[in-house]
Amino acid sequence: MKVRVVRSGGFAGVERHGESDSDRDPVLAGLVGRVDLGALPPPGRIPDQYQYDIEIDGVGATVGETQLSGPLRELVHHVLGRPR
């Protein structure tokens, strides 16, 4: 499964992008299996908060920084921490 993450917003408004494939990354494969994008509530509007656009195999969701917890947080940090 292809996983894409875009972090935007924040005080400076600088975007950060990451992409990985769970077929080649066993850690990512384990995280993907623990995340349900369909169960996430829409992001709230908080000034200077990061927003994360997350896409897993064509299914996407946008979450705010305050909603990022557990396996979803691990997945986002894992994908954004990978070199391009």
Backbone as XML, in Angstrom:
<?xml version="1.0"?>
<chain id="A" units="angstrom">
  <residue number="1" name="MET">
    <atom name="N" x="0.828" y="-1.176" z="0.000"/>
    <atom name="CA" x="0.000" y="0.000" z="0.000"/>
    <atom name="C" x="0.872" y="1.239" z="0.000"/>
  </residue>
  <residue number="2" name="LYS">
    <atom name="N" x="0.501" y="2.169" z="-0.817"/>
    <atom name="CA" x="1.220" y="3.442" z="-0.851"/>
    <atom name="C" x="0.622" y="4.372" z="0.193"/>
  </residue>
  <residue number="3" name="VAL">
    <atom name="N" x="1.502" y="5.024" z="0.938"/>
    <atom name="CA" x="1.083" y="5.954" z="1.977"/>
    <atom name="C" x="1.727" y="7.300" z="1.693"/>
  </residue>
  <residue number="4" name="ARG">
    <atom name="N" x="0.882" y="8.336" z="1.656"/>
    <atom name="CA" x="1.374" y="9.698" z="1.439"/>
    <atom name="C" x="0.914" y="10.570" z="2.591"/>
  </residue>
  <residue number="5" name="VAL">
    <atom name="N" x="1.797" y="11.471" z="3.037"/>
    <atom name="CA" x="1.473" y="12.401" z="4.110"/>
    <atom name="C" x="1.971" y="13.783" z="3.706"/>
  </residue>
  <residue number="6" name="VAL">
    <atom name="N" x="1.102" y="14.779" z="3.869"/>
    <atom name="CA" x="1.489" y="16.172" z="3.671"/>
    <atom name="C" x="1.135" y="16.920" z="4.947"/>
  </residue>
  <residue number="7" name="ARG">
    <atom name="N" x="2.131" y="17.551" z="5.545"/>
    <atom name="CA" x="1.897" y="18.392" z="6.720"/>
    <atom name="C" x="1.916" y="19.838" z="6.262"/>
  </residue>
  <residue number="8" name="SER">
    <atom name="N" x="0.872" y="20.572" z="6.598"/>
    <atom name="CA" x="0.801" y="21.985" z="6.226"/>
    <atom name="C" x="0.345" y="22.794" z="7.430"/>
  </residue>
  <residue number="9" name="GLY">
    <atom name="N" x="0.369" y="24.110" z="7.262"/>
    <atom name="CA" x="-0.067" y="24.991" z="8.346"/>
    <atom name="C" x="1.061" y="25.302" z="9.288"/>
  </residue>
  <residue number="10" name="GLY">
    <atom name="N" x="0.713" y="25.442" z="10.545"/>
    <atom name="CA" x="1.714" y="25.846" z="11.528"/>
    <atom name="C" x="1.977" y="27.338" z="11.430"/>
  </residue>
  <residue number="11" name="PHE">
    <atom name="N" x="2.806" y="27.833" z="12.282"/>
    <atom name="CA" x="3.095" y="29.268" z="12.333"/>
    <atom name="C" x="3.717" y="29.774" z="11.029"/>
  </residue>
  <residue number="12" name="ALA">
    <atom name="N" x="4.679" y="29.019" z="10.479"/>
    <atom name="CA" x="5.385" y="29.459" z="9.269"/>
    <atom name="C" x="4.688" y="29.027" z="7.984"/>
  </residue>
  <residue number="13" name="GLY">
    <atom name="N" x="3.785" y="28.071" z="8.059"/>
    <atom name="CA" x="3.053" y="27.631" z="6.872"/>
    <atom name="C" x="3.892" y="26.819" z="5.891"/>
  </residue>
  <residue number="14" name="VAL">
    <atom name="N" x="4.956" y="26.200" z="6.357"/>
    <atom name="CA" x="5.832" y="25.418" z="5.494"/>
    <atom name="C" x="5.275" y="23.996" z="5.346"/>
  </residue>
  <residue number="15" name="GLU">
    <atom name="N" x="5.160" y="23.532" z="4.101"/>
    <atom name="CA" x="4.671" y="22.173" z="3.855"/>
    <atom name="C" x="5.808" y="21.168" z="3.911"/>
  </residue>
  <residue number="16" name="ARG">
    <atom name="N" x="5.453" y="19.989" z="4.371"/>
    <atom name="CA" x="6.402" y="18.871" z="4.394"/>
    <atom name="C" x="5.693" y="17.660" z="3.799"/>
  </residue>
  <residue number="17" name="HIS">
    <atom name="N" x="6.374" y="16.940" z="2.910"/>
    <atom name="CA" x="5.783" y="15.812" z="2.196"/>
    <atom name="C" x="6.565" y="14.535" z="2.483"/>
  </residue>
  <residue number="18" name="GLY">
    <atom name="N" x="5.853" y="13.429" z="2.515"/>
    <atom name="CA" x="6.498" y="12.123" z="2.654"/>
    <atom name="C" x="5.669" y="11.070" z="1.953"/>
  </residue>
  <residue number="19" name="GLU">
    <atom name="N" x="6.329" y="10.050" z="1.458"/>
    <atom name="CA" x="5.641" y="8.957" z="0.768"/>
    <atom name="C" x="6.435" y="7.672" z="0.991"/>
  </residue>
  <residue number="20" name="SER">
    <atom name="N" x="5.707" y="6.571" z="1.174"/>
    <atom name="CA" x="6.358" y="5.286" z="1.352"/>
    <atom name="C" x="5.405" y="4.183" z="0.905"/>
  </residue>
  <residue number="21" name="ASP">
    <atom name="N" x="5.941" y="2.988" z="0.782"/>
    <atom name="CA" x="5.152" y="1.837" z="0.346"/>
    <atom name="C" x="5.286" y="0.739" z="1.397"/>
  </residue>
  <residue number="22" name="SER">
    <atom name="N" x="4.148" y="0.285" z="1.918"/>
    <atom name="CA" x="4.186" y="-0.719" z="2.986"/>
    <atom name="C" x="4.686" y="-2.073" z="2.488"/>
  </residue>
  <residue number="23" name="ASP">
    <atom name="N" x="4.675" y="-2.302" z="1.167"/>
    <atom name="CA" x="5.202" y="-3.557" z="0.634"/>
    <atom name="C" x="6.706" y="-3.681" z="0.857"/>
  </residue>
  <residue number="24" name="ARG">
    <atom name="N" x="7.392" y="-2.546" z="0.976"/>
    <atom name="CA" x="8.846" y="-2.551" z="1.172"/>
    <atom name="C" x="9.260" y="-2.111" z="2.567"/>
  </residue>
  <residue number="25" name="ASP">
    <atom name="N" x="8.278" y="-1.840" z="3.419"/>
    <atom name="CA" x="8.576" y="-1.312" z="4.741"/>
    <atom name="C" x="7.713" y="-2.047" z="5.771"/>
  </residue>
  <residue number="26" name="PRO">
    <atom name="N" x="8.254" y="-3.065" z="6.443"/>
    <atom name="CA" x="7.454" y="-3.857" z="7.391"/>
    <atom name="C" x="6.929" y="-3.047" z="8.578"/>
  </residue>
  <residue number="27" name="VAL">
    <atom name="N" x="7.655" y="-2.043" z="9.014"/>
    <atom name="CA" x="7.173" y="-1.202" z="10.114"/>
    <atom name="C" x="5.925" y="-0.454" z="9.674"/>
  </residue>
  <residue number="28" name="LEU">
    <atom name="N" x="5.985" y="0.125" z="8.479"/>
    <atom name="CA" x="4.833" y="0.843" z="7.936"/>
    <atom name="C" x="3.651" y="-0.099" z="7.736"/>
  </residue>
  <residue number="29" name="ALA">
    <atom name="N" x="3.899" y="-1.308" z="7.264"/>
    <atom name="CA" x="2.823" y="-2.288" z="7.059"/>
    <atom name="C" x="2.086" y="-2.553" z="8.370"/>
  </residue>
  <residue number="30" name="GLY">
    <atom name="N" x="2.805" y="-2.672" z="9.465"/>
    <atom name="CA" x="2.174" y="-2.880" z="10.765"/>
    <atom name="C" x="1.354" y="-1.692" z="11.217"/>
  </residue>
  <residue number="31" name="LEU">
    <atom name="N" x="1.836" y="-0.488" z="10.926"/>
    <atom name="CA" x="1.109" y="0.720" z="11.314"/>
    <atom name="C" x="-0.161" y="0.894" z="10.488"/>
  </residue>
  <residue number="32" name="VAL">
    <atom name="N" x="-0.072" y="0.634" z="9.188"/>
    <atom name="CA" x="-1.233" y="0.773" z="8.301"/>
    <atom name="C" x="-2.374" y="-0.119" z="8.778"/>
  </residue>
  <residue number="33" name="GLY">
    <atom name="N" x="-2.044" y="-1.301" z="9.233"/>
    <atom name="CA" x="-3.055" y="-2.228" z="9.709"/>
    <atom name="C" x="-3.759" y="-1.782" z="10.975"/>
  </residue>
  <residue number="34" name="ARG">
    <atom name="N" x="-3.193" y="-0.788" z="11.658"/>
    <atom name="CA" x="-3.767" y="-0.307" z="12.922"/>
    <atom name="C" x="-4.477" y="1.036" z="12.781"/>
  </residue>
  <residue number="35" name="VAL">
    <atom name="N" x="-4.544" y="1.579" z="11.547"/>
    <atom name="CA" x="-5.134" y="2.900" z="11.317"/>
    <atom name="C" x="-6.416" y="2.762" z="10.494"/>
  </residue>
  <residue number="36" name="ASP">
    <atom name="N" x="-7.482" y="3.434" z="10.940"/>
    <atom name="CA" x="-8.744" y="3.479" z="10.204"/>
    <atom name="C" x="-9.059" y="4.934" z="9.876"/>
  </residue>
  <residue number="37" name="LEU">
    <atom name="N" x="-8.714" y="5.363" z="8.660"/>
    <atom name="CA" x="-8.936" y="6.753" z="8.273"/>
    <atom name="C" x="-10.412" y="7.116" z="8.260"/>
  </residue>
  <residue number="38" name="GLY">
    <atom name="N" x="-11.280" y="6.152" z="7.983"/>
    <atom name="CA" x="-12.713" y="6.424" z="7.929"/>
    <atom name="C" x="-13.319" y="6.746" z="9.284"/>
  </residue>
  <residue number="39" name="ALA">
    <atom name="N" x="-12.651" y="6.409" z="10.358"/>
    <atom name="CA" x="-13.184" y="6.640" z="11.699"/>
    <atom name="C" x="-12.753" y="7.984" z="12.288"/>
  </residue>
  <residue number="40" name="LEU">
    <atom name="N" x="-11.978" y="8.758" z="11.520"/>
    <atom name="CA" x="-11.464" y="10.020" z="12.051"/>
    <atom name="C" x="-12.476" y="11.143" z="11.881"/>
  </residue>
  <residue number="41" name="PRO">
    <atom name="N" x="-12.671" y="11.975" z="12.910"/>
    <atom name="CA" x="-13.546" y="13.140" z="12.768"/>
    <atom name="C" x="-12.861" y="14.211" z="11.925"/>
  </residue>
  <residue number="42" name="PRO">
    <atom name="N" x="-13.629" y="15.132" z="11.353"/>
    <atom name="CA" x="-12.997" y="16.207" z="10.579"/>
    <atom name="C" x="-12.123" y="17.077" z="11.480"/>
  </residue>
  <residue number="43" name="PRO">
    <atom name="N" x="-11.095" y="17.700" z="10.886"/>
    <atom name="CA" x="-10.187" y="18.507" z="11.708"/>
    <atom name="C" x="-10.879" y="19.769" z="12.209"/>
  </residue>
  <residue number="44" name="GLY">
    <atom name="N" x="-10.533" y="20.149" z="13.415"/>
    <atom name="CA" x="-11.009" y="21.423" z="13.941"/>
    <atom name="C" x="-10.120" y="22.545" z="13.430"/>
  </residue>
  <residue number="45" name="ARG">
    <atom name="N" x="-10.599" y="23.743" z="13.531"/>
    <atom name="CA" x="-9.810" y="24.908" z="13.105"/>
    <atom name="C" x="-9.175" y="25.559" z="14.329"/>
  </residue>
  <residue number="46" name="ILE">
    <atom name="N" x="-7.876" y="25.379" z="14.449"/>
    <atom name="CA" x="-7.119" y="25.988" z="15.532"/>
    <atom name="C" x="-5.987" y="26.782" z="14.882"/>
  </residue>
  <residue number="47" name="PRO">
    <atom name="N" x="-5.892" y="28.078" z="15.183"/>
    <atom name="CA" x="-4.840" y="28.884" z="14.557"/>
    <atom name="C" x="-3.450" y="28.283" z="14.781"/>
  </residue>
  <residue number="48" name="ASP">
    <atom name="N" x="-2.646" y="28.321" z="13.745"/>
    <atom name="CA" x="-1.245" y="27.880" z="13.767"/>
    <atom name="C" x="-1.074" y="26.390" z="14.036"/>
  </residue>
  <residue number="49" name="GLN">
    <atom name="N" x="-2.136" y="25.614" z="13.920"/>
    <atom name="CA" x="-2.057" y="24.164" z="14.093"/>
    <atom name="C" x="-1.615" y="23.520" z="12.780"/>
  </residue>
  <residue number="50" name="TYR">
    <atom name="N" x="-0.822" y="22.484" z="12.880"/>
    <atom name="CA" x="-0.506" y="21.703" z="11.688"/>
    <atom name="C" x="-1.736" y="20.914" z="11.279"/>
  </residue>
  <residue number="51" name="GLN">
    <atom name="N" x="-1.890" y="20.734" z="9.964"/>
    <atom name="CA" x="-2.887" y="19.818" z="9.438"/>
    <atom name="C" x="-2.157" y="18.771" z="8.618"/>
  </residue>
  <residue number="52" name="TYR">
    <atom name="N" x="-2.662" y="17.555" z="8.672"/>
    <atom name="CA" x="-2.051" y="16.433" z="7.982"/>
    <atom name="C" x="-3.038" y="15.844" z="6.987"/>
  </residue>
  <residue number="53" name="ASP">
    <atom name="N" x="-2.653" y="15.837" z="5.716"/>
    <atom name="CA" x="-3.405" y="15.138" z="4.686"/>
    <atom name="C" x="-2.754" y="13.772" z="4.545"/>
  </residue>
  <residue number="54" name="ILE">
    <atom name="N" x="-3.515" y="12.742" z="4.850"/>
    <atom name="CA" x="-2.999" y="11.379" z="4.865"/>
    <atom name="C" x="-3.766" y="10.572" z="3.835"/>
  </residue>
  <residue number="55" name="GLU">
    <atom name="N" x="-3.033" y="9.864" z="2.991"/>
    <atom name="CA" x="-3.654" y="9.002" z="1.983"/>
    <atom name="C" x="-3.030" y="7.617" z="2.073"/>
  </residue>
  <residue number="56" name="ILE">
    <atom name="N" x="-3.891" y="6.612" z="2.228"/>
    <atom name="CA" x="-3.443" y="5.221" z="2.265"/>
    <atom name="C" x="-4.142" y="4.486" z="1.141"/>
  </residue>
  <residue number="57" name="ASP">
    <atom name="N" x="-3.387" y="4.134" z="0.132"/>
    <atom name="CA" x="-3.911" y="3.399" z="-1.022"/>
    <atom name="C" x="-5.146" y="4.063" z="-1.622"/>
  </residue>
  <residue number="58" name="GLY">
    <atom name="N" x="-5.088" y="5.380" z="-1.806"/>
    <atom name="CA" x="-6.166" y="6.112" z="-2.453"/>
    <atom name="C" x="-7.274" y="6.592" z="-1.533"/>
  </residue>
  <residue number="59" name="VAL">
    <atom name="N" x="-7.271" y="6.175" z="-0.278"/>
    <atom name="CA" x="-8.269" y="6.633" z="0.695"/>
    <atom name="C" x="-7.613" y="7.711" z="1.545"/>
  </residue>
  <residue number="60" name="GLY">
    <atom name="N" x="-8.255" y="8.876" z="1.618"/>
    <atom name="CA" x="-7.613" y="9.977" z="2.307"/>
    <atom name="C" x="-8.434" y="10.574" z="3.428"/>
  </residue>
  <residue number="61" name="ALA">
    <atom name="N" x="-7.745" y="11.291" z="4.290"/>
    <atom name="CA" x="-8.367" y="12.022" z="5.387"/>
    <atom name="C" x="-7.453" y="13.183" z="5.758"/>
  </residue>
  <residue number="62" name="THR">
    <atom name="N" x="-8.058" y="14.214" z="6.319"/>
    <atom name="CA" x="-7.311" y="15.351" z="6.839"/>
    <atom name="C" x="-7.567" y="15.417" z="8.332"/>
  </residue>
  <residue number="63" name="VAL">
    <atom name="N" x="-6.498" y="15.516" z="9.098"/>
    <atom name="CA" x="-6.623" y="15.598" z="10.553"/>
    <atom name="C" x="-5.799" y="16.762" z="11.065"/>
  </residue>
  <residue number="64" name="GLY">
    <atom name="N" x="-6.242" y="17.315" z="12.174"/>
    <atom name="CA" x="-5.500" y="18.367" z="12.838"/>
    <atom name="C" x="-4.476" y="17.778" z="13.777"/>
  </residue>
  <residue number="65" name="GLU">
    <atom name="N" x="-3.526" y="18.592" z="14.127"/>
    <atom name="CA" x="-2.431" y="18.172" z="15.007"/>
    <atom name="C" x="-2.942" y="17.588" z="16.323"/>
  </residue>
  <residue number="66" name="THR">
    <atom name="N" x="-4.011" y="18.147" z="16.857"/>
    <atom name="CA" x="-4.533" y="17.677" z="18.139"/>
    <atom name="C" x="-5.217" y="16.314" z="18.032"/>
  </residue>
  <residue number="67" name="GLN">
    <atom name="N" x="-5.600" y="15.898" z="16.832"/>
    <atom name="CA" x="-6.237" y="14.603" z="16.627"/>
    <atom name="C" x="-5.232" y="13.489" z="16.365"/>
  </residue>
  <residue number="68" name="LEU">
    <atom name="N" x="-3.995" y="13.847" z="16.229"/>
    <atom name="CA" x="-2.951" y="12.895" z="15.872"/>
    <atom name="C" x="-2.482" y="12.169" z="17.130"/>
  </residue>
  <residue number="69" name="SER">
    <atom name="N" x="-2.862" y="10.887" z="17.264"/>
    <atom name="CA" x="-2.445" y="10.130" z="18.430"/>
    <atom name="C" x="-2.299" y="8.655" z="18.074"/>
  </residue>
  <residue number="70" name="GLY">
    <atom name="N" x="-1.689" y="7.911" z="18.952"/>
    <atom name="CA" x="-1.545" y="6.472" z="18.798"/>
    <atom name="C" x="-0.897" y="6.053" z="17.489"/>
  </residue>
  <residue number="71" name="PRO">
    <atom name="N" x="-1.444" y="5.011" z="16.859"/>
    <atom name="CA" x="-0.861" y="4.482" z="15.621"/>
    <atom name="C" x="-0.828" y="5.504" z="14.480"/>
  </residue>
  <residue number="72" name="LEU">
    <atom name="N" x="-1.829" y="6.400" z="14.455"/>
    <atom name="CA" x="-1.841" y="7.416" z="13.396"/>
    <atom name="C" x="-0.649" y="8.353" z="13.538"/>
  </residue>
  <residue number="73" name="ARG">
    <atom name="N" x="-0.345" y="8.754" z="14.758"/>
    <atom name="CA" x="0.831" y="9.612" z="15.002"/>
    <atom name="C" x="2.111" y="8.885" z="14.588"/>
  </residue>
  <residue number="74" name="GLU">
    <atom name="N" x="2.216" y="7.617" z="14.964"/>
    <atom name="CA" x="3.392" y="6.831" z="14.596"/>
    <atom name="C" x="3.533" y="6.737" z="13.082"/>
  </residue>
  <residue number="75" name="LEU">
    <atom name="N" x="2.429" y="6.497" z="12.399"/>
    <atom name="CA" x="2.457" y="6.384" z="10.937"/>
    <atom name="C" x="2.929" y="7.687" z="10.296"/>
  </residue>
  <residue number="76" name="VAL">
    <atom name="N" x="2.353" y="8.805" z="10.733"/>
    <atom name="CA" x="2.713" y="10.112" z="10.174"/>
    <atom name="C" x="4.192" y="10.403" z="10.397"/>
  </residue>
  <residue number="77" name="HIS">
    <atom name="N" x="4.676" y="10.208" z="11.605"/>
    <atom name="CA" x="6.085" y="10.494" z="11.889"/>
    <atom name="C" x="7.015" y="9.530" z="11.141"/>
  </residue>
  <residue number="78" name="HIS">
    <atom name="N" x="6.584" y="8.301" z="10.982"/>
    <atom name="CA" x="7.388" y="7.329" z="10.247"/>
    <atom name="C" x="7.518" y="7.737" z="8.778"/>
  </residue>
  <residue number="79" name="VAL">
    <atom name="N" x="6.415" y="8.106" z="8.153"/>
    <atom name="CA" x="6.443" y="8.487" z="6.733"/>
    <atom name="C" x="7.171" y="9.812" z="6.528"/>
  </residue>
  <residue number="80" name="LEU">
    <atom name="N" x="6.922" y="10.793" z="7.371"/>
    <atom name="CA" x="7.589" y="12.087" z="7.192"/>
    <atom name="C" x="9.076" y="12.022" z="7.555"/>
  </residue>
  <residue number="81" name="GLY">
    <atom name="N" x="9.460" y="11.066" z="8.362"/>
    <atom name="CA" x="10.864" y="10.941" z="8.748"/>
    <atom name="C" x="11.718" y="10.207" z="7.731"/>
  </residue>
  <residue number="82" name="ARG">
    <atom name="N" x="11.073" y="9.560" z="6.748"/>
    <atom name="CA" x="11.808" y="8.797" z="5.727"/>
    <atom name="C" x="12.410" y="9.740" z="4.694"/>
  </residue>
  <residue number="83" name="PRO">
    <atom name="N" x="13.621" y="9.443" z="4.231"/>
    <atom name="CA" x="14.192" y="10.248" z="3.141"/>
    <atom name="C" x="13.424" y="10.013" z="1.850"/>
  </residue>
  <residue number="84" name="ARG">
    <atom name="N" x="13.362" y="11.046" z="1.016"/>
    <atom name="CA" x="12.645" y="10.931" z="-0.251"/>
    <atom name="C" x="13.468" y="10.255" z="-1.308"/>
  </residue>
</chain>
